Amino acid sequence: MELDQYDDHIHSLMNQAYHFLEVAHLSCHNTVTVADTCLNHYHEIHEILHYLSAHCIAQC
């Protein structure tokens, strides 16, 4: 995978992570279940970002 593709993929994942955080903090969705679900997705994406970053650095 080219560096530009990694960059685009990472930006896409970051946008998803921010979206999940926004949804988790919306007052109209302020239930434990929804917040937990969104935060779980955020943590998954965060782990993927770390993996991609480390892999990309190793490839560079």
PyMOL Python script that loads the backbone (N, CA, C, O; Angstrom):
from pymol import cmd

cmd.read_pdbstr("""\
ATOM      1  N   MET A   1       0.845  -1.189   0.000  1.00  0.00           N
ATOM      2  CA  MET A   1       0.000   0.000   0.000  1.00  0.00           C
ATOM      3  C   MET A   1       0.886   1.245   0.000  1.00  0.00           C
ATOM      4  O   MET A   1       1.843   1.334   0.769  1.00  0.00           O
ATOM      5  N   GLU A   2       0.561   2.201  -0.864  1.00  0.00           N
ATOM      6  CA  GLU A   2       1.342   3.433  -0.955  1.00  0.00           C
ATOM      7  C   GLU A   2       1.106   4.315   0.264  1.00  0.00           C
ATOM      8  O   GLU A   2       0.086   4.204   0.944  1.00  0.00           O
ATOM      9  N   LEU A   3       2.071   5.192   0.525  1.00  0.00           N
ATOM     10  CA  LEU A   3       1.983   6.091   1.674  1.00  0.00           C
ATOM     11  C   LEU A   3       0.733   6.963   1.608  1.00  0.00           C
ATOM     12  O   LEU A   3       0.088   7.199   2.630  1.00  0.00           O
ATOM     13  N   ASP A   4       0.384   7.448   0.402  1.00  0.00           N
ATOM     14  CA  ASP A   4      -0.814   8.278   0.245  1.00  0.00           C
ATOM     15  C   ASP A   4      -2.072   7.512   0.628  1.00  0.00           C
ATOM     16  O   ASP A   4      -3.005   8.078   1.199  1.00  0.00           O
ATOM     17  N   GLN A   5      -2.092   6.219   0.310  1.00  0.00           N
ATOM     18  CA  GLN A   5      -3.250   5.398   0.661  1.00  0.00           C
ATOM     19  C   GLN A   5      -3.350   5.237   2.172  1.00  0.00           C
ATOM     20  O   GLN A   5      -4.446   5.273   2.732  1.00  0.00           O
ATOM     21  N   TYR A   6      -2.198   5.057   2.841  1.00  0.00           N
ATOM     22  CA  TYR A   6      -2.193   4.992   4.301  1.00  0.00           C
ATOM     23  C   TYR A   6      -2.736   6.294   4.872  1.00  0.00           C
ATOM     24  O   TYR A   6      -3.562   6.292   5.785  1.00  0.00           O
ATOM     25  N   ASP A   7      -2.257   7.408   4.318  1.00  0.00           N
ATOM     26  CA  ASP A   7      -2.652   8.728   4.803  1.00  0.00           C
ATOM     27  C   ASP A   7      -4.158   8.916   4.673  1.00  0.00           C
ATOM     28  O   ASP A   7      -4.815   9.355   5.617  1.00  0.00           O
ATOM     29  N   ASP A   8      -4.703   8.585   3.510  1.00  0.00           N
ATOM     30  CA  ASP A   8      -6.147   8.706   3.288  1.00  0.00           C
ATOM     31  C   ASP A   8      -6.922   7.803   4.234  1.00  0.00           C
ATOM     32  O   ASP A   8      -7.946   8.204   4.788  1.00  0.00           O
ATOM     33  N   HIS A   9      -6.432   6.582   4.419  1.00  0.00           N
ATOM     34  CA  HIS A   9      -7.114   5.622   5.286  1.00  0.00           C
ATOM     35  C   HIS A   9      -7.102   6.105   6.733  1.00  0.00           C
ATOM     36  O   HIS A   9      -8.111   6.011   7.432  1.00  0.00           O
ATOM     37  N   ILE A  10      -5.959   6.621   7.179  1.00  0.00           N
ATOM     38  CA  ILE A  10      -5.844   7.121   8.550  1.00  0.00           C
ATOM     39  C   ILE A  10      -6.770   8.313   8.758  1.00  0.00           C
ATOM     40  O   ILE A  10      -7.442   8.401   9.786  1.00  0.00           O
ATOM     41  N   HIS A  11      -6.813   9.227   7.796  1.00  0.00           N
ATOM     42  CA  HIS A  11      -7.709  10.380   7.923  1.00  0.00           C
ATOM     43  C   HIS A  11      -9.166   9.942   7.980  1.00  0.00           C
ATOM     44  O   HIS A  11      -9.958  10.500   8.739  1.00  0.00           O
ATOM     45  N   SER A  12      -9.518   8.946   7.181  1.00  0.00           N
ATOM     46  CA  SER A  12     -10.881   8.426   7.190  1.00  0.00           C
ATOM     47  C   SER A  12     -11.229   7.837   8.555  1.00  0.00           C
ATOM     48  O   SER A  12     -12.310   8.087   9.088  1.00  0.00           O
ATOM     49  N   LEU A  13     -10.309   7.054   9.115  1.00  0.00           N
ATOM     50  CA  LEU A  13     -10.537   6.458  10.434  1.00  0.00           C
ATOM     51  C   LEU A  13     -10.643   7.533  11.511  1.00  0.00           C
ATOM     52  O   LEU A  13     -11.463   7.423  12.422  1.00  0.00           O
ATOM     53  N   MET A  14      -9.819   8.568  11.407  1.00  0.00           N
ATOM     54  CA  MET A  14      -9.871   9.650  12.388  1.00  0.00           C
ATOM     55  C   MET A  14     -11.214  10.370  12.321  1.00  0.00           C
ATOM     56  O   MET A  14     -11.796  10.709  13.352  1.00  0.00           O
ATOM     57  N   ASN A  15     -11.703  10.602  11.105  1.00  0.00           N
ATOM     58  CA  ASN A  15     -13.004  11.246  10.951  1.00  0.00           C
ATOM     59  C   ASN A  15     -14.105  10.402  11.577  1.00  0.00           C
ATOM     60  O   ASN A  15     -15.007  10.934  12.224  1.00  0.00           O
ATOM     61  N   GLN A  16     -14.034   9.088  11.388  1.00  0.00           N
ATOM     62  CA  GLN A  16     -15.018   8.194  11.998  1.00  0.00           C
ATOM     63  C   GLN A  16     -14.931   8.262  13.517  1.00  0.00           C
ATOM     64  O   GLN A  16     -15.951   8.285  14.205  1.00  0.00           O
ATOM     65  N   ALA A  17     -13.710   8.295  14.031  1.00  0.00           N
ATOM     66  CA  ALA A  17     -13.515   8.343  15.478  1.00  0.00           C
ATOM     67  C   ALA A  17     -14.121   9.615  16.059  1.00  0.00           C
ATOM     68  O   ALA A  17     -14.808   9.571  17.079  1.00  0.00           O
ATOM     69  N   TYR A  18     -13.866  10.739  15.412  1.00  0.00           N
ATOM     70  CA  TYR A  18     -14.430  11.997  15.895  1.00  0.00           C
ATOM     71  C   TYR A  18     -15.950  11.972  15.832  1.00  0.00           C
ATOM     72  O   TYR A  18     -16.629  12.481  16.723  1.00  0.00           O
ATOM     73  N   HIS A  19     -16.479  11.369  14.762  1.00  0.00           N
ATOM     74  CA  HIS A  19     -17.932  11.266  14.634  1.00  0.00           C
ATOM     75  C   HIS A  19     -18.518  10.442  15.774  1.00  0.00           C
ATOM     76  O   HIS A  19     -19.526  10.828  16.366  1.00  0.00           O
ATOM     77  N   PHE A  20     -17.892   9.310  16.083  1.00  0.00           N
ATOM     78  CA  PHE A  20     -18.375   8.476  17.183  1.00  0.00           C
ATOM     79  C   PHE A  20     -18.349   9.245  18.500  1.00  0.00           C
ATOM     80  O   PHE A  20     -19.275   9.137  19.303  1.00  0.00           O
ATOM     81  N   LEU A  21     -17.290  10.021  18.721  1.00  0.00           N
ATOM     82  CA  LEU A  21     -17.189  10.796  19.959  1.00  0.00           C
ATOM     83  C   LEU A  21     -18.278  11.855  20.027  1.00  0.00           C
ATOM     84  O   LEU A  21     -18.872  12.073  21.083  1.00  0.00           O
ATOM     85  N   GLU A  22     -18.542  12.516  18.897  1.00  0.00           N
ATOM     86  CA  GLU A  22     -19.601  13.524  18.860  1.00  0.00           C
ATOM     87  C   GLU A  22     -20.945  12.901  19.200  1.00  0.00           C
ATOM     88  O   GLU A  22     -21.699  13.443  20.008  1.00  0.00           O
ATOM     89  N   VAL A  23     -21.247  11.763  18.585  1.00  0.00           N
ATOM     90  CA  VAL A  23     -22.513  11.077  18.848  1.00  0.00           C
ATOM     91  C   VAL A  23     -22.602  10.670  20.312  1.00  0.00           C
ATOM     92  O   VAL A  23     -23.657  10.787  20.935  1.00  0.00           O
ATOM     93  N   ALA A  24     -21.476  10.186  20.862  1.00  0.00           N
ATOM     94  CA  ALA A  24     -21.468   9.729  22.253  1.00  0.00           C
ATOM     95  C   ALA A  24     -21.761  10.870  23.214  1.00  0.00           C
ATOM     96  O   ALA A  24     -22.307  10.645  24.295  1.00  0.00           O
ATOM     97  N   HIS A  25     -21.405  12.089  22.834  1.00  0.00           N
ATOM     98  CA  HIS A  25     -21.579  13.221  23.736  1.00  0.00           C
ATOM     99  C   HIS A  25     -22.829  14.055  23.448  1.00  0.00           C
ATOM    100  O   HIS A  25     -23.089  15.035  24.146  1.00  0.00           O
ATOM    101  N   LEU A  26     -23.600  13.679  22.435  1.00  0.00           N
ATOM    102  CA  LEU A  26     -24.839  14.405  22.163  1.00  0.00           C
ATOM    103  C   LEU A  26     -25.832  14.173  23.296  1.00  0.00           C
ATOM    104  O   LEU A  26     -26.045  13.042  23.733  1.00  0.00           O
ATOM    105  N   SER A  27     -26.426  15.248  23.757  1.00  0.00           N
ATOM    106  CA  SER A  27     -27.359  15.117  24.885  1.00  0.00           C
ATOM    107  C   SER A  27     -28.574  14.274  24.514  1.00  0.00           C
ATOM    108  O   SER A  27     -29.125  13.577  25.366  1.00  0.00           O
ATOM    109  N   CYS A  28     -28.996  14.330  23.260  1.00  0.00           N
ATOM    110  CA  CYS A  28     -30.180  13.562  22.853  1.00  0.00           C
ATOM    111  C   CYS A  28     -29.879  12.065  22.792  1.00  0.00           C
ATOM    112  O   CYS A  28     -30.797  11.246  22.750  1.00  0.00           O
ATOM    113  N   HIS A  29     -28.601  11.714  22.789  1.00  0.00           N
ATOM    114  CA  HIS A  29     -28.214  10.304  22.795  1.00  0.00           C
ATOM    115  C   HIS A  29     -27.479   9.961  24.083  1.00  0.00           C
ATOM    116  O   HIS A  29     -26.643   9.058  24.117  1.00  0.00           O
ATOM    117  N   ASN A  30     -27.799  10.685  25.126  1.00  0.00           N
ATOM    118  CA  ASN A  30     -27.031  10.541  26.366  1.00  0.00           C
ATOM    119  C   ASN A  30     -27.511   9.343  27.178  1.00  0.00           C
ATOM    120  O   ASN A  30     -27.948   9.480  28.320  1.00  0.00           O
ATOM    121  N   THR A  31     -27.420   8.171  26.565  1.00  0.00           N
ATOM    122  CA  THR A  31     -27.734   6.934  27.282  1.00  0.00           C
ATOM    123  C   THR A  31     -26.450   6.136  27.418  1.00  0.00           C
ATOM    124  O   THR A  31     -25.551   6.249  26.585  1.00  0.00           O
ATOM    125  N   VAL A  32     -26.365   5.346  28.447  1.00  0.00           N
ATOM    126  CA  VAL A  32     -25.153   4.568  28.691  1.00  0.00           C
ATOM    127  C   VAL A  32     -24.859   3.639  27.511  1.00  0.00           C
ATOM    128  O   VAL A  32     -23.709   3.502  27.093  1.00  0.00           O
ATOM    129  N   THR A  33     -25.896   3.006  26.982  1.00  0.00           N
ATOM    130  CA  THR A  33     -25.699   2.033  25.903  1.00  0.00           C
ATOM    131  C   THR A  33     -25.104   2.678  24.663  1.00  0.00           C
ATOM    132  O   THR A  33     -24.117   2.187  24.116  1.00  0.00           O
ATOM    133  N   VAL A  34     -25.700   3.778  24.220  1.00  0.00           N
ATOM    134  CA  VAL A  34     -25.220   4.446  23.006  1.00  0.00           C
ATOM    135  C   VAL A  34     -23.820   4.994  23.218  1.00  0.00           C
ATOM    136  O   VAL A  34     -22.952   4.837  22.359  1.00  0.00           O
ATOM    137  N   ALA A  35     -23.596   5.638  24.359  1.00  0.00           N
ATOM    138  CA  ALA A  35     -22.276   6.205  24.653  1.00  0.00           C
ATOM    139  C   ALA A  35     -21.215   5.114  24.702  1.00  0.00           C
ATOM    140  O   ALA A  35     -20.129   5.272  24.144  1.00  0.00           O
ATOM    141  N   ASP A  36     -21.529   4.010  25.366  1.00  0.00           N
ATOM    142  CA  ASP A  36     -20.573   2.900  25.456  1.00  0.00           C
ATOM    143  C   ASP A  36     -20.257   2.329  24.075  1.00  0.00           C
ATOM    144  O   ASP A  36     -19.105   2.029  23.764  1.00  0.00           O
ATOM    145  N   THR A  37     -21.292   2.182  23.256  1.00  0.00           N
ATOM    146  CA  THR A  37     -21.097   1.652  21.910  1.00  0.00           C
ATOM    147  C   THR A  37     -20.183   2.558  21.106  1.00  0.00           C
ATOM    148  O   THR A  37     -19.254   2.089  20.448  1.00  0.00           O
ATOM    149  N   CYS A  38     -20.448   3.859  21.161  1.00  0.00           N
ATOM    150  CA  CYS A  38     -19.644   4.812  20.405  1.00  0.00           C
ATOM    151  C   CYS A  38     -18.206   4.837  20.904  1.00  0.00           C
ATOM    152  O   CYS A  38     -17.265   4.869  20.110  1.00  0.00           O
ATOM    153  N   LEU A  39     -18.043   4.821  22.208  1.00  0.00           N
ATOM    154  CA  LEU A  39     -16.691   4.857  22.768  1.00  0.00           C
ATOM    155  C   LEU A  39     -15.930   3.576  22.454  1.00  0.00           C
ATOM    156  O   LEU A  39     -14.718   3.610  22.243  1.00  0.00           O
ATOM    157  N   ASN A  40     -16.634   2.444  22.420  1.00  0.00           N
ATOM    158  CA  ASN A  40     -15.986   1.189  22.034  1.00  0.00           C
ATOM    159  C   ASN A  40     -15.471   1.266  20.602  1.00  0.00           C
ATOM    160  O   ASN A  40     -14.358   0.828  20.309  1.00  0.00           O
ATOM    161  N   HIS A  41     -16.296   1.834  19.705  1.00  0.00           N
ATOM    162  CA  HIS A  41     -15.866   2.023  18.322  1.00  0.00           C
ATOM    163  C   HIS A  41     -14.659   2.951  18.264  1.00  0.00           C
ATOM    164  O   HIS A  41     -13.722   2.721  17.500  1.00  0.00           O
ATOM    165  N   TYR A  42     -14.694   3.999  19.078  1.00  0.00           N
ATOM    166  CA  TYR A  42     -13.582   4.950  19.100  1.00  0.00           C
ATOM    167  C   TYR A  42     -12.291   4.248  19.510  1.00  0.00           C
ATOM    168  O   TYR A  42     -11.244   4.450  18.896  1.00  0.00           O
ATOM    169  N   HIS A  43     -12.373   3.417  20.557  1.00  0.00           N
ATOM    170  CA  HIS A  43     -11.180   2.719  21.034  1.00  0.00           C
ATOM    171  C   HIS A  43     -10.657   1.735  19.982  1.00  0.00           C
ATOM    172  O   HIS A  43      -9.448   1.578  19.816  1.00  0.00           O
ATOM    173  N   GLU A  44     -11.577   1.075  19.275  1.00  0.00           N
ATOM    174  CA  GLU A  44     -11.164   0.157  18.213  1.00  0.00           C
ATOM    175  C   GLU A  44     -10.415   0.913  17.124  1.00  0.00           C
ATOM    176  O   GLU A  44      -9.365   0.472  16.657  1.00  0.00           O
ATOM    177  N   ILE A  45     -10.966   2.055  16.725  1.00  0.00           N
ATOM    178  CA  ILE A  45     -10.339   2.864  15.681  1.00  0.00           C
ATOM    179  C   ILE A  45      -8.987   3.383  16.154  1.00  0.00           C
ATOM    180  O   ILE A  45      -8.024   3.426  15.389  1.00  0.00           O
ATOM    181  N   HIS A  46      -8.927   3.776  17.420  1.00  0.00           N
ATOM    182  CA  HIS A  46      -7.681   4.276  17.999  1.00  0.00           C
ATOM    183  C   HIS A  46      -6.589   3.206  17.915  1.00  0.00           C
ATOM    184  O   HIS A  46      -5.443   3.505  17.577  1.00  0.00           O
ATOM    185  N   GLU A  47      -6.951   1.960  18.225  1.00  0.00           N
ATOM    186  CA  GLU A  47      -5.989   0.857  18.147  1.00  0.00           C
ATOM    187  C   GLU A  47      -5.540   0.627  16.706  1.00  0.00           C
ATOM    188  O   GLU A  47      -4.363   0.370  16.449  1.00  0.00           O
ATOM    189  N   ILE A  48      -6.481   0.719  15.775  1.00  0.00           N
ATOM    190  CA  ILE A  48      -6.148   0.546  14.361  1.00  0.00           C
ATOM    191  C   ILE A  48      -5.194   1.647  13.904  1.00  0.00           C
ATOM    192  O   ILE A  48      -4.253   1.387  13.154  1.00  0.00           O
ATOM    193  N   LEU A  49      -5.440   2.881  14.359  1.00  0.00           N
ATOM    194  CA  LEU A  49      -4.561   3.993  14.003  1.00  0.00           C
ATOM    195  C   LEU A  49      -3.133   3.739  14.471  1.00  0.00           C
ATOM    196  O   LEU A  49      -2.180   3.978  13.730  1.00  0.00           O
ATOM    197  N   HIS A  50      -2.989   3.255  15.697  1.00  0.00           N
ATOM    198  CA  HIS A  50      -1.659   2.952  16.221  1.00  0.00           C
ATOM    199  C   HIS A  50      -0.983   1.870  15.382  1.00  0.00           C
ATOM    200  O   HIS A  50       0.205   1.965  15.072  1.00  0.00           O
ATOM    201  N   TYR A  51      -1.747   0.847  15.019  1.00  0.00           N
ATOM    202  CA  TYR A  51      -1.195  -0.240  14.212  1.00  0.00           C
ATOM    203  C   TYR A  51      -0.751   0.278  12.845  1.00  0.00           C
ATOM    204  O   TYR A  51       0.355  -0.013  12.390  1.00  0.00           O
ATOM    205  N   LEU A  52      -1.627   1.050  12.194  1.00  0.00           N
ATOM    206  CA  LEU A  52      -1.302   1.573  10.868  1.00  0.00           C
ATOM    207  C   LEU A  52      -0.090   2.495  10.914  1.00  0.00           C
ATOM    208  O   LEU A  52       0.778   2.433  10.043  1.00  0.00           O
ATOM    209  N   SER A  53      -0.035   3.339  11.919  1.00  0.00           N
ATOM    210  CA  SER A  53       1.090   4.266  12.050  1.00  0.00           C
ATOM    211  C   SER A  53       2.398   3.500  12.208  1.00  0.00           C
ATOM    212  O   SER A  53       3.384   3.803  11.538  1.00  0.00           O
ATOM    213  N   ALA A  54       2.404   2.517  13.087  1.00  0.00           N
ATOM    214  CA  ALA A  54       3.608   1.722  13.323  1.00  0.00           C
ATOM    215  C   ALA A  54       4.005   0.963  12.057  1.00  0.00           C
ATOM    216  O   ALA A  54       5.185   0.889  11.714  1.00  0.00           O
ATOM    217  N   HIS A  55       3.015   0.401  11.367  1.00  0.00           N
ATOM    218  CA  HIS A  55       3.286  -0.367  10.156  1.00  0.00           C
ATOM    219  C   HIS A  55       3.828   0.545   9.061  1.00  0.00           C
ATOM    220  O   HIS A  55       4.764   0.185   8.347  1.00  0.00           O
ATOM    221  N   CYS A  56       3.238   1.718   8.938  1.00  0.00           N
ATOM    222  CA  CYS A  56       3.662   2.678   7.913  1.00  0.00           C
ATOM    223  C   CYS A  56       5.094   3.130   8.176  1.00  0.00           C
ATOM    224  O   CYS A  56       5.906   3.193   7.252  1.00  0.00           O
ATOM    225  N   ILE A  57       5.405   3.442   9.419  1.00  0.00           N
ATOM    226  CA  ILE A  57       6.762   3.866   9.784  1.00  0.00           C
ATOM    227  C   ILE A  57       7.757   2.748   9.471  1.00  0.00           C
ATOM    228  O   ILE A  57       8.860   3.005   8.988  1.00  0.00           O
ATOM    229  N   ALA A  58       7.360   1.514   9.749  1.00  0.00           N
ATOM    230  CA  ALA A  58       8.235   0.372   9.472  1.00  0.00           C
ATOM    231  C   ALA A  58       8.482   0.235   7.966  1.00  0.00           C
ATOM    232  O   ALA A  58       9.584  -0.112   7.543  1.00  0.00           O
ATOM    233  N   GLN A  59       7.450   0.509   7.159  1.00  0.00           N
ATOM    234  CA  GLN A  59       7.575   0.412   5.705  1.00  0.00           C
ATOM    235  C   GLN A  59       8.406   1.552   5.130  1.00  0.00           C
ATOM    236  O   GLN A  59       9.074   1.389   4.109  1.00  0.00           O
ATOM    237  N   CYS A  60       8.364   2.696   5.784  1.00  0.00           N
ATOM    238  CA  CYS A  60       9.119   3.865   5.307  1.00  0.00           C
ATOM    239  C   CYS A  60      10.559   3.704   5.724  1.00  0.00           C
ATOM    240  O   CYS A  60      11.386   4.568   5.433  1.00  0.00           O
TER     241      CYS A  60
END
""", "prot")
cmd.dss("prot")
cmd.show_as("cartoon", "prot")
cmd.util.cbc("prot")
cmd.orient("prot")
